[in-house]
């Protein structure tokens, strides 16, 4: 390899190599960088001539990294990643307020208890805003949002709040009045979670009795369950404090484990990585890991 200094190599040549190596083609690299395929090809050819090494093997079906290219790519990718993150931290959006948009239940049962140490260690103000059921497009200006699903989407900071586990819970005094929890009134809950029909499908338990009380808020349904109004098919992570206090008990050992759960999401162009990391570290400190 040539002894020429890296300082003599234009940065856009190296960026073209990183994009093509990471995406697997000159065409994809051109699309990501908003230039032509010919421009990407020319920059990589210039880079190869300058360093005296073939970074890609050209063939009729496309290009593949050479041995040297494959060895260099992880270092180049890491360097650009560090450069992008330091640029964000130094020159990106410096927010005085970070809004977290979530359902009332998630705000009350999961987020609020975990933010107690925020103001003693961080400057931006955290605002918990309640999200009413509405299309995602209405939340585009939100700094951070929490939504139920599989965390799909590109160019996002994202992390699941927890692994979802669903199982029936009931007030112990109500459970004591019947031989089986299956005889007790059931509470209905609107929203994206699996409900009693899915429970019956997975367990073979009867779908009856049909819920006579239905709620559009998990926290309201949880309060009804604590009062002894009926059995609730609950998110165990959200119900954990009440279970630990003995105000609710598990009615069944069976647990449904859907792939969906609550994801905390933010657009990368609206929040720097360090700002995102500060929020994540504060929320997940009690768990000891992310």
C-alpha positions in Angstrom: 0.0 0.0 0.0 1.2 3.5 -0.7 2.9 5.6 2.0 0.8 8.6 1.0 -0.8 10.3 4.0 -4.5 10.0 4.5 -4.6 13.8 4.8 -4.0 14.0 1.1 -7.1 11.9 0.3 -10.4 13.8 -0.2 -13.0 12.9 2.4 -15.8 12.3 -0.2 -13.7 9.5 -1.7 -13.5 7.7 1.6 -17.2 8.4 2.3 -18.1 6.8 -1.1 -16.1 3.7 -0.2 -17.9 3.4 3.2 -21.3 3.8 1.7 -20.7 1.3 -1.1 -19.2 -1.2 1.3 -21.9 -0.8 3.8 -24.8 -1.0 1.4 -23.3 -3.5 -0.9 -23.5 -1.6 -4.2 -22.5 1.6 -6.0 -26.2 2.2 -6.9 -27.4 2.1 -3.3 -24.5 4.3 -2.2 -25.4 6.8 -4.8 -29.0 6.8 -3.6 -28.1 7.3 0.0 -25.7 10.2 -0.7 -27.9 11.8 -3.4 -25.3 11.7 -6.2 -25.1 9.7 -9.4 -23.8 6.1 -9.5 -21.1 7.3 -11.9 -19.9 9.8 -9.3 -19.6 7.1 -6.6 -17.8 4.8 -9.1 -15.4 7.6 -10.0 -14.6 8.5 -6.4 -13.9 4.9 -5.4 -11.7 4.5 -8.5 -9.8 7.7 -7.6 -9.3 6.3 -4.0 -8.1 3.0 -5.3 -5.5 4.6 -7.6 -4.3 6.9 -4.8 -3.7 4.2 -2.2 -2.7 1.6 -4.8 -5.1 -1.1 -3.7 -8.3 -2.6 -5.2 -11.1 -2.1 -2.6 -13.8 -3.7 -4.7 -14.0 -6.6 -7.1 -16.0 -5.7 -10.2 -18.1 -8.3 -11.9 -21.1 -8.4 -14.3 -23.5 -8.9 -11.4 -22.2 -6.0 -9.4 -19.3 -5.4 -6.9 -18.0 -7.2 -3.8 -15.4 -6.0 -1.3 -11.9 -7.2 -1.9 -10.0 -8.7 1.0 -8.3 -5.4 1.7 -11.6 -3.5 1.4 -13.4 -5.9 3.8 -10.6 -5.5 6.3 -10.7 -1.6 6.1 -14.4 -1.1 6.1 -15.1 -1.6 9.9 -12.5 1.1 10.7 -13.9 3.5 8.2 -17.5 3.0 9.3 -16.5 3.5 13.0 -14.6 6.7 12.2 -17.6 8.2 10.3 -20.0 7.1 13.0 -17.8 8.9 15.6 -17.6 11.9 13.4 -21.3 12.1 12.9 -22.0 11.7 16.6 -19.5 14.3 17.7 -21.0 16.7 15.1 -24.5 16.1 16.6 -23.3 16.6 20.1 -21.4 19.9 19.4 -23.5 21.5 16.7 -26.9 19.7 16.7 -30.2 20.7 18.2 -29.6 21.9 21.8 -33.0 21.4 23.4 -34.1 23.2 26.5 -37.2 21.0 26.6 -37.7 17.3 25.7 -41.3 16.2 25.3 -42.2 12.5 25.7 -45.6 11.7 24.2 -47.1 8.5 25.6 -50.4 7.1 26.8 -51.7 8.2 30.2 -51.0 4.7 31.5 -47.4 4.5 30.4 -46.8 8.1 31.7 -48.2 7.2 35.1 -47.1 3.6 35.6 -43.7 3.4 33.8 -42.2 6.8 32.8 -43.0 9.1 35.8 -41.5 6.8 38.5 -38.3 6.5 36.6 -37.7 10.2 36.0 -37.2 11.1 39.7 -33.4 11.7 39.3 -33.6 13.6 36.0 -33.6 17.2 37.3 -30.7 16.7 39.6 -28.4 15.5 36.8 -29.6 17.0 33.5 -30.5 20.5 32.3 -33.3 20.1 29.7 -36.9 20.1 31.0 -38.8 16.8 30.5 -42.4 17.2 29.6 -44.7 14.1 29.8 -47.6 14.7 27.4 -50.6 12.4 27.3 -51.3 10.8 23.9 -54.9 10.2 22.9 -55.5 7.5 20.3 -54.7 9.2 17.0 -52.7 8.7 13.8 -48.9 8.7 14.1 -48.7 11.7 11.6 -50.0 14.0 14.3 -46.9 13.2 16.4 -44.3 14.2 13.9 -43.2 17.3 15.9 -43.0 15.4 19.1 -39.4 15.0 20.5 -39.9 11.4 21.8 -43.0 9.3 21.5 -43.9 5.9 23.0 -46.0 3.6 20.8 -47.1 0.0 20.9 -45.7 -2.2 18.1 -42.5 -3.8 16.9 -40.3 -0.7 16.7 -40.2 -0.5 13.0 -38.9 2.5 11.1 -35.6 4.0 9.8 -33.5 6.9 10.9 -34.9 6.5 14.4 -33.5 6.3 17.9 -35.5 3.5 19.4 -35.6 1.1 22.4 -38.3 -1.2 23.8 -39.5 -0.2 27.3 -39.8 -3.9 28.3 -40.7 -7.3 27.0 -44.4 -7.6 27.0 -46.1 -10.3 29.1 -49.8 -10.6 29.5 -51.7 -12.5 32.1 -55.0 -12.2 34.1 -54.8 -10.3 37.4 -57.4 -9.8 40.1 -57.9 -8.3 43.5 -57.3 -11.1 46.1 -60.5 -10.4 48.0 -62.5 -11.0 44.8 -60.6 -14.2 43.9 -61.4 -15.5 47.4 -65.1 -15.5 46.6 -65.0 -18.1 43.9 -63.5 -21.5 43.3 -62.1 -20.5 39.9 -61.2 -17.1 38.5 -62.9 -18.2 35.2 -66.2 -17.6 37.0 -65.4 -14.0 37.8 -66.5 -10.9 35.7 -63.9 -9.8 33.1 -62.8 -6.3 32.3 -62.4 -5.3 28.7 -59.6 -3.0 27.4 -59.6 -1.1 24.1 -56.3 -0.7 22.3 -53.5 -2.5 20.5 -52.8 -5.3 23.0 -54.1 -8.9 22.7 -57.4 -9.3 24.5 -59.5 -12.1 25.9 -60.2 -13.7 22.5 -56.5 -14.2 22.0 -56.2 -15.5 25.5 -58.9 -18.1 24.8 -57.3 -19.1 21.5 -53.9 -19.7 23.2 -55.2 -21.4 26.4 -58.4 -23.0 25.5 -60.2 -21.1 28.4 -63.8 -20.1 27.7 -64.3 -16.6 26.3 -67.2 -16.0 28.6 -68.2 -14.2 30.7 -68.3 -11.3 28.2 -66.9 -8.1 29.8 -69.6 -5.7 30.9 -67.0 -3.0 31.7 -64.6 -1.7 29.0 -61.9 0.9 29.3 -59.8 2.9 26.9 -57.0 3.4 29.5 -55.0 0.6 31.0 -54.5 2.6 34.2 -58.3 3.0 34.6 -58.8 -0.7 34.0 -56.1 -1.5 36.5 -57.8 0.7 39.1 -61.1 -1.1 38.5 -59.3 -4.5 39.0 -57.9 -3.3 42.3 -61.3 -2.2 43.4 -62.6 -5.8 42.8 -64.6 -5.0 39.7 -63.3 -8.0 37.8 -60.4 -9.8 36.2 -58.1 -7.9 33.9 -55.8 -9.3 31.2 -52.9 -7.1 32.2 -49.5 -6.1 31.0 -47.5 -7.6 33.9 -44.6 -5.1 33.6 -47.0 -2.2 34.0 -48.9 -3.9 36.8 -45.8 -5.0 38.7 -46.0 -2.4 41.5 -49.5 -3.4 42.4 -48.6 -7.1 42.2 -45.6 -6.5 44.5 -47.9 -4.6 47.0 -50.4 -7.4 47.0 -53.2 -5.2 45.7 -53.5 -7.6 42.8 -52.5 -11.2 42.3 -51.9 -13.4 39.3 -55.0 -15.5 38.4 -53.1 -17.9 36.1 -49.6 -19.1 35.6 -49.9 -18.9 31.8 -48.4 -15.9 30.2 -48.8 -14.6 26.7 -45.7 -13.1 25.2 -46.6 -11.1 22.1 -43.8 -9.7 19.8 -45.3 -6.3 20.2 -44.5 -4.0 23.1 -44.0 -0.3 23.9 -41.2 1.3 22.0 -39.7 4.7 22.8 -38.8 6.4 19.5 -37.3 9.7 18.3 -36.2 11.0 14.9 -32.5 11.3 14.7 -32.7 14.7 13.2 -34.8 16.0 16.1 -32.6 14.7 19.0 -28.9 14.2 19.3 -27.5 10.8 20.3 -26.2 12.2 23.6 -29.6 13.7 24.5 -31.3 10.4 23.6 -28.7 8.5 25.7 -29.3 10.7 28.7 -33.0 10.0 28.6 -32.5 6.3 28.1 -29.9 6.1 30.9 -32.2 7.8 33.3 -35.2 5.6 32.5 -33.4 2.4 32.6 -31.0 3.0 35.5 -33.2 1.0 37.9 -33.0 -2.0 35.6 -29.2 -1.8 35.5 -29.1 -2.3 31.7 -30.7 -1.3 28.5 
